[in-house]
Every structure is written in C-alpha cells, then in structure tokens.
Amino acid sequence: MPTPVIEAKQLSKHVTSSEGPLTILHALDLMVEAGETLAIVGASGSGKSTLLGLLAGLDVPSAGQVRINGVALDQLNEDGRAVLRGREIGFVFQSFQLLPAFTALENVLLPLELANRADAAGQALAALRRVGLERRLSHTPNQLSGGEQQRVAIARAFAPGPKLLLADEPTGNLDSATGERIIDLLFELNREAGTTLVLVTHDAALADRCGRTLKLEGGRLI
Amino acid sequence: MNSMSFVWRLCKRNWRAGELRILALALVVAVAAVSAVGFFTDRVQSVLARQSNLLLAADLALVSDHPLADSYRQEAKRRGLAVAQTMLFPSMATHGTESHLAEIKAVDERYPLRGHLRIAASSSAPMGETARVPAAGTVWVEPRLLGQLGIAVGDAVKLGERCFTVSAILRFEPDRGGDMFSIAPRLMMHRGDVPGTGLIQFGSRVSYRLLVAGAEKPVEDYRIWLASRLQRGERLEQVSDARPEIRNALTKARQFLGLSAMASVILAAVAMALAGMRFVTRNLDACAVMRCLGASQGFIVRVHLLQLLLVGLLGGLAGCMLGYLAQEGLSRLLGGMLLEGLPPPSPLPALQGMLTGLAVLLGVVWPLLARLRDVPALRVLRSDLPLPTVSRWLTFLPAGLMIAALVLWTAQEVKLGAIVVGGLCGFLALAALLAWGAMRLLRRLGRSQTGSWRFGAVNLARHPAASISTVAGFSLGLTALLLLTLVRGDLLRNWQSTLPPDAPNRFTINIQADQRSALQAFFQQERMPPPPLQPMIKGRLIAVNGKPLDVSGFDERARHLTEREFNLSWAAQMQTDNRIVAGRWWTAEETGQPLLSLEQGIAETLGLHLGDWLTYDIAGETIKLRIANLRKVEWDSMRANFFAVAPPGTLERFPASYITSFYLPPPREDMLNRMVKAFPNVTIIDVVAILAQVRSMMNRMAYAVQFVFGFCLAAGMLVLYAALSATQDARKLEYTLLRVLGARRCQVVAAVLTEFALVALLAGLVAAFGAGVLGWAVSRYALDIPYTFDASLLAWGTGSALAIIPFAAWLDLRGTMNLPSQRILNSV
C-alpha cells in the first residue's frame, strides 16, 4: 500500500487567549493520498489556516502527529521542517506573499535557489512562461495586478516540482473573474504535474472542483 | 546551498529595490564622517607635532655633558636624516673693561633644522628671518648683552683668547627654552670658532647637542636605536621639555581633536543603529516567506550577516574614499589659511573608519538578527502573529561595549574617553526614561484632545519602542555635537585668556630690595601702571623630613631638578592663575609660620607629600618648611610663577632680589633705554618674539580646532538626517493613509511637525542637560581648563534642534505627499 502524502493523527491545537484556554483543533484525523485534490472548507475562525499551518510544519500541534510522505514532523526540528518544506511542499497564499523587493523572475527563482537547483533560472523562466507572464519577468509585485501576482505565486509554487501543494484561500484577494482564471490555472498545472493538492477555502464552488471536500467546524472535521 | 552567491544576488536585488540603500547611505556617511575627521585630525596632529618640533629646532635632540661620539652622527646620516650640532656653555664676554656673563651657543651651518633664526641689523631695525648662522669670526648677540657691554653692531667682543665682530642682533631662536629668569643673555657664534677661543678646557660646563630631523618613521627608528645606546650624561630631549605654554596648548588641541573623533563615532553609531533597525524590521516578512520556502534559521542568519558584511565592506570603502576626498577638498580650501603644507595623512584613519562602520553595523544589528531568525514562518498564513521582539536589553550589551571601546580608541586618552562614554551611557538611559514617561503622558493627553497636532502626538505614543529609540538616538547625537560646541568655546576662551593682547612682554629681574620704590616711581613717572614685584630667593633642597635628599632613586628629570637651585618666593595671596589641589592657602594669622606651598608637578616628580618637612640651604643657612598645600600652576600663562612659595615673614631675612613683568606697548620702547640708565643692574628680558611664536601657534591650533569642529558639525547633521530618513517608513504609510482618508495637506504637515517637534524637544532637553554636565566634566577633569556654563548656548542648541529636526522630517516626507497615495501604499 503506497504511503499517504499527508497523515494526521489526533491532531489538536490549543492556545491561551485573554479569555482563557481555547481549543482550535480537536483531535482530528486526516489522510491524503498521492495525486488527490482535497478542499477543506469552513467559516472564518473554524481553524482552516491553523490546520494548514500544522500540515505544512509551519506550526507545531499541541497534541497528535503529522506525517508528510511518511516523515513525522514532530521528529524534525525547526530547520528540518524547513528543509522538508523546501523539498516536498509548494505554497499558494491568499495574500500572495511575494517579496516586494524582488522581480517576478526573482520571486520564482527564490525556492529554486534555496534548494540549490541547477539551471534555476531556466526553470523559473519556464514556470513564468507557463503562467503567461514571460513579458513581466522584471516587474516587481507593486507593478503587477492582483491576478498577476497570484500567477507569479503559482509559478513559484510549481517551479521546484513539489509533491504537495498547499493553497490558502488562493482567490480570497481577487475578483471573481480573475479568481476563476487563477483556479483554472492552478488545477491545470496540478493535473500536469500530478501534484497532491490541499486547498483551504470558504468558497463552495471552488471546493466542488476538488476530488474530496472536508468541512471544518469548531475545530472538528465533519 | 551556496550562501555567498545567493547573498550576492540578494544584495543586488535588495540594493536595486532600495532596501539596502538607506542602510548603506547611513554607513557611507558615518564612515565618511569618522574617516574624514580622522584623516584631518591626523594631518593636523602631524603639523602640530612638526610645529612643536620647532621648539627643539629639530625633530629630536640628543644632549650630553661630554663631546658626542661621532658614531651617533654617522648613523643619523646613514639613515638619511639631517644633522646639526651645537654647543652651549657660559662664558664671560668682554668689551674694553666691561665683562658680562653670556650664554654662548656655537652652531654649525645646518642649524636650526626646524624653524628659523630672526635677526636685526641694529637695535632699532626690524627683525627678519634668516637661513644663515654667524659667519666665522662674527657673533650675533641678544640686545641685553649689547646694553650690558655698551656696544653696538659692528663693535668687537672678546671671548677667551679671540676677538669677534658683532654682526647682528639676535632677536629670536626657535629652541630658546628653559628658565628665562636664570639665564644670561645669548651670544651665538660659529662652532668652528670655538677651539680658537680656548674656552673649552677639562671640566668646562658644556652642553653638547646633536639635532636630528627627517621623516617621522626614520626619526622614530633612530630614536629607538639611540635610546638603547645612551651613555652616562647623555639624554634625549623631547618636545615635552620645551616651552610649557605651547606643550599645554598642544595637548589640549589634541584632546579636542580626539573628542571630535569620538563625537563622529557616536554619531555614526546612532545612524547605524536607527538604519539597522529599519533594515531588520523590513526584512521580517521576507524571512518568514524564506523560512516557508525551505530556508533554515541558520541560513537566514548567515545570509543576512554576509549581506551586512558585504554592505559594510563596500559601504565602508566608499565611506573612506568619500571621507578622504571631503577632507582633502576642505584641506585644500582651508589648508593654506590653517597651516601651511599639511602632510599627507596616514592610512590609520581609513582603517579606523572601516572598523567603526563594520563594528557598529554588526554590533547594533547582531542582536536584531535574532528577530529575523525567530520570525515565525506561520506569519505567511497569519499576518496577525506578533513579531519577535528583542527580549532583553542585555543582548545589546556587546554592541554597547564595542561602541564604548571604539570611542575610547578614538579618544586615545582613557580619562577623556571614560568621562564621555560613562556620561553618555547615563544620559542615554535618562533619554529613554524621559521618552518613556513622555509617551505615557502623550497617550493620556491624546485621548482628551482633538486637532492635527493630536495625531502627531499620538503617533509618537503609538510606537513607544521606535519613538524611544529615535529620541534616545537624537539625544545621543545632539549631546555629542553640543558637547563639542561647549568644549570648543571653553578651549578657545582659555587660549585667549592665556595670552591676552596686553600679556606681559618684558620681564625684569635682579631688582634689589632698595630699588623697589624707585622702580615703582619710575613707572608712575612714565605714566605706566606700576607692576607688582615678586621676591625671589635662590635655595637648594637638601633634606626631606630630616633625611638628606637621596637622589639615587630619582629619574633624570628629578635629579636635574634637585641639582640646581630653586627659586623660592613668598606671598600673602595666591596668584590668580594658581589653584590649590591639596591642603589650603595660609591665613593672615599664619604669617611667619614655616609653611610652604609647592607646585603639584614638582611634588610628584620628587615624591613629596602634604605635611612633609623640606630643608633648604639658602646662602649657607638652612631653613625647614612644612608643605601646607600643593598648587596647580598654569605654566602656559606667560607669567612669573614659583615652584615653592612661603608665607610672608618666613624668608624675608634672606637676601632676595625681585622680579616683575609688564606689558610695554610697541610705541613706548624708548622707555627701556631710560629704565636701563636709571637701574643699570636690572636685567630686562624681551619676550616679544617668544610671545609672537606662542600666539602664532595658538592661533593655528585655534584654526584647527574651529575647522575640525565645523567639519564634525556638518558631518553630524548629515548623519542625523540619514538616521531620520531611516525611520520614516511607518510614518510614510500612516500619513498616506491619513491623506487617503481625506486629511488636507496642511493637517498632515501639522501632524508631522508636531510629532518631530516633540522628538526634538525631548532630545534637545536631554542633550542640553547632558552636554552641560559632560562639558563641565571634560573641561574640569580631562582638559583641565575653567568651565563656563553657557546657558544661552544650550538654549540655542535645543532651539536649533526644535527648528531643524521637524523641518528635516517634513523635508523627507514632503516628496511622499506629492506622490499618488496608491504608489506609496504599494511601495511601503
């Protein structure tokens, strides 16, 4: 039986707020197989982003365990998790998270350079060409529209060839028409690369395009 | 991955995007300021050292009581140094039946190696510089000897077995130092003529001098070579043995230059700290993204550290070059007026500037790098996550220590550096505390007030950490500049008071007790103020606390001092240019008590303490006196001063002569002839030439101090402006938001001006108070000059800060206000 790309067991997250202890995620279990497309939907504050952060190793759970391609994240230190992310995971964020000082090309180059890839420039160029931004290579984020910025972010996510793509409300900052084009592009690239996609959204239409949808409510998957 | 190539690319990208530019600009300006002040100070110090060498007529002088081995001269010549030899000895000069003691100086053609002789063709002719020395068979004499022998230029003088023609009047020789009250008038002759006189016999008291001059390094090497070969009776003479008035002024000028260099380092640290904080803050989100994309914490630190090093090296180099060009340009502009022929600077200031820039950059930014390392990668998903703060002020301790060490290094004097560093640390804490209190107050006031100014005030209170850093930074920078202004004023005032226009230019010695009233009457008759007369008794120190003086443990200077006779005096009141440092001056009731007031320096040299009983042999009779107080004497005051003074009624029974000094205006010089006729035994010493020399050097030093000060002030302003620009990002965004929300331009301007007027007021107050206290400490304890509390200067300083800082802030933000708001929102 092939190893699941994501395996989360009894995953919990508690935080202490000014009003006392607060449980964001309640002992949830989740398994995502290779090539699967999964949407996690839920209202604001349901814990979607917290779950995504735990799956990416950006945060540590209060209890439970996450395995990415069989590697237990709790066995890795902060730097080990960073290396794993660089090798296995691509990200697309609601607020794009492009480096403002860098051009489109340089933003796409960044994960390739961090992974010390040979021909990083060629790969970055190809990725930007694939998202239709070959004429915008030297533009910085503040010279690009929101849709263009998200396309750069998608190119950056796919350029290193990750096994898993995590997307957090990828259309949240875009108008509906642009958002739709971005989602088309995301799914198209995902299909081409055979990447496993986990997408967090509160948009039901977007969730419907995924192979499976899980709903998060009050910190529990239902 | 290969950090270095990544860093290089990152640097290029950050530079192009402007992220590194402000940091690099602050660094370049700071290093340029430090190195320019350093370069200039170095050059001025070289000139001052060279000027002071005039007092030796050489760069180095070897003095001996026996003929010097020719190997010393040969070695100096071998090293490419210029060499001259002189001989000094007392001898009787005779003309007809008149004989008087003269101090003979026999010189060779190369004398003097530094400076010039000045001669006059007759008593009434003007003096002029000459490159010659007396030709064989001729002598030059001081006017005093002419008067004593009753001769004129062209007459003959007999020295030993030979007759010489007086060919000129000697008015000035650069190395005429020593005790002007105990020396006979000078007669200068050619060294080749000495053997013919037959004056030098076995046992003659001759001082042989080998003068050496050349470039700094070979002279220093030769000094080291010579120092290890000195025989008994041979000693090296330094500038410190020369005229005290110049020596003191020189030391103070050097201290001021050190203080200026320190101020530039402090300003550099302020600029770097503020720019460094901006750089780190702006990189936090980028680091979160990089962490998310796979960069390890170590990699983040490494990349930023290398980036800073690269900026530090390149910016430092650019700063050094700019500093060099700036001081070179200004030296060319002002060099001629300031000091002729400034020597090229040494490379040390460049190294100092580079090290300062790098050390301050890394020292200040290093603790902040922990923020970059610890930034949570989760911020990419949750921008509301708090950013890591620098948890402990202790993490800045190494930076603080490093800056303190740099400041001490540039001061080149522990006492001065310690006062400034210690004081500034205290005032930095005070500034932070005051700013913190003000933030709380503003926050409270802001709630109850309305208007544009409220936004400015609240804006300051809204970012307490940034505001406290800004206020503390500006306080530090302004304190350094105000301190420099205050000390400069004190120093120049001190120099001016040392030699006022009516400083005594004639000294009169050998006045007998019964001539006192006649002399006073003579001055009244001449319509001149009668000068004060001071008694002078010659005595030899023979025992301390009843034990005969043991000179075996004394160094050469101490031994030299005990071998000759002391000039003792008595006085009811202490001279105004003296200051008690231990014990107390006597009262009227203590008249006749066996007490003594001793000069502090000689007490230290001879190891004497308050309460010690000193036995003097005065004209064959002994007297015991107890040290009642120690005095600090302003030797640079050009007034007669005494090492040892007793109360009235103690020494009167001993034979005393009197001395006095007075200012004789140039048109009244004819009075001297009448004085000589009326008091033929009295010796008048003309110090006009010496005064002119001292005045000229002090003027040059004053120019140097003024120039370095002005340069430091300009560099300081520039550095503070760079620091101000570095803290403007958040404000640009906030004020643009105000514009987006409908604020009128004048409302935004009012808010900006209010915010920075408050910063300026707080910083200005701390700086005025800090500079006032530090100025007192530096003047009193480091420079040892009287401190003048200058309230108007401090008020002026605070007022300038209040005018300049808000204006500069507005100037910096003005461009932003003319741009479309969307562009600002996108770019910040």
Chai-1 contact restraints between the chains, C-beta under 6 A:
chainA,res_idxA,chainB,res_idxB,connection_type,confidence,min_distance_angstrom,max_distance_angstrom,comment,restraint_id
A,S49,B,L381,contact,1.0,0.0,6.0,A-B,restraint_1
A,G53,B,L378,contact,1.0,0.0,6.0,A-B,restraint_2
A,G53,B,L381,contact,1.0,0.0,6.0,A-B,restraint_3
A,L58,B,A377,contact,1.0,0.0,6.0,A-B,restraint_4
A,L58,B,L378,contact,1.0,0.0,6.0,A-B,restraint_5
A,D59,B,L378,contact,1.0,0.0,6.0,A-B,restraint_6
A,D79,B,S296,contact,1.0,0.0,6.0,A-B,restraint_7
A,D79,B,Q297,contact,1.0,0.0,6.0,A-B,restraint_8
A,A82,B,R291,contact,1.0,0.0,6.0,A-B,restraint_9
A,A82,B,G294,contact,1.0,0.0,6.0,A-B,restraint_10
A,A82,B,S296,contact,1.0,0.0,6.0,A-B,restraint_11
A,R85,B,G294,contact,1.0,0.0,6.0,A-B,restraint_12
A,G86,B,G294,contact,1.0,0.0,6.0,A-B,restraint_13
A,F93,B,V380,contact,1.0,0.0,6.0,A-B,restraint_14
A,Q97,B,V289,contact,1.0,0.0,6.0,A-B,restraint_15
A,Q97,B,V380,contact,1.0,0.0,6.0,A-B,restraint_16
A,L99,B,A286,contact,1.0,0.0,6.0,A-B,restraint_17
A,A101,B,R13,contact,1.0,0.0,6.0,A-B,restraint_18
A,A101,B,N14,contact,1.0,0.0,6.0,A-B,restraint_19
A,A101,B,A17,contact,1.0,0.0,6.0,A-B,restraint_20
A,A101,B,E19,contact,1.0,0.0,6.0,A-B,restraint_21
A,F102,B,R13,contact,1.0,0.0,6.0,A-B,restraint_22
A,E106,B,R13,contact,1.0,0.0,6.0,A-B,restraint_23
A,P111,B,L293,contact,1.0,0.0,6.0,A-B,restraint_24
A,E113,B,F6,contact,1.0,0.0,6.0,A-B,restraint_25
A,L114,B,L293,contact,1.0,0.0,6.0,A-B,restraint_26
A,L114,B,G294,contact,1.0,0.0,6.0,A-B,restraint_27
A,L114,B,A295,contact,1.0,0.0,6.0,A-B,restraint_28
A,N116,B,M1,contact,1.0,0.0,6.0,A-B,restraint_29
A,N142,B,N826,contact,1.0,0.0,6.0,A-B,restraint_30
A,N142,B,S827,contact,1.0,0.0,6.0,A-B,restraint_31
A,D168,B,L381,contact,1.0,0.0,6.0,A-B,restraint_32
